[in-house]
Amino acid sequence: MLIISFWLALASSFSVSVQAAEPSSVTCEYYESLEQEMTCGPEGYLQKWAYPMCQMYIKKAPKLSGSLQAWFPEIRFCLQAKLHEIKTELTCPNLEDLAIESHVSCYVETGFCNLSQSDQWKLMELINVNLFEPLWLETSARIVWACSATKHSPFESDFGAGPFHE
């Protein structure tokens, strides 16, 4: 019996339990953890979009308005939490589509539509490097549409409104 206890103790000391990251308002580790589980690769949503954009927002936040700095942790947590809620349904092929759905609802729920027009435009400017990617065009259009339903669209004033028309 002593030998069995010894072997069990020895075996348990070598087993490493990797705890999956949980959604966070301060880090992007959840996306890395999910990628390790799913292994969608460099062209998959998590490596190509989710993690890099999350990191960019963390890096750029200190240079932005107080409103955007306060909003970033909320949107970061919401996006990660929405994916976590449907984690068992996620596959590499459907992840991008489900992420678009979560972006639209998270942006509306966390108050993007209530940010000032200049903050909304600043955010659009931040994603400008990806603006013409089909994923971002569709997501941005759906967010603007959802905001227009709440009457807080970044384009709610005259057609020429933009970052210089507050």
Order of alpha helices (4+ residues) and beta strands (2+ residues): alpha-alpha-alpha-alpha-alpha-alpha-alpha
